[in-house]
Each structure stands twice: as structure tokens, then as C-alpha cells.
């Protein structure tokens, strides 16, 4: 059973951690992330217009 990672994997992990350290916003900058896109009308309308739905339901969509 192998319990260690290859050198290439360890190098990737180090590169990834360095990227995160350099690019992740602080908690103050990030703020609270929304748990839904329901507040974004454009996202909602795009979904409603493109989501597959049964023919019987298509006539009731107003968009």
C-alpha cells in the first residue's frame, strides 16, 4: 500500500497552495457568499428560458 504522493503531485500541491495564498481574497474582502442565485434576475431568467421542460409546461412560462 502506497501512503505517500509522487514528487509531481507534491510539486503541484505546493504550486496550488502558493496560487491560493496569492489570489484568495481575505474574509473581509470576500464577504458572505450568496447561497443561491435567486436574487440575480438575469441568472434566473436565463435558466427559465433555457431549462428543458415538458411541452405541457412551456405554455405557462411568461418569458
Secondary structure as GFF3:
##gff-version 3
##sequence-region A 1 63
A	DSSP	alpha_helix	7	23	.	.	.	ID=ss1
A	DSSP	alpha_helix	27	30	.	.	.	ID=ss2
A	DSSP	alpha_helix	41	50	.	.	.	ID=ss3
A	DSSP	alpha_helix	55	58	.	.	.	ID=ss4
###
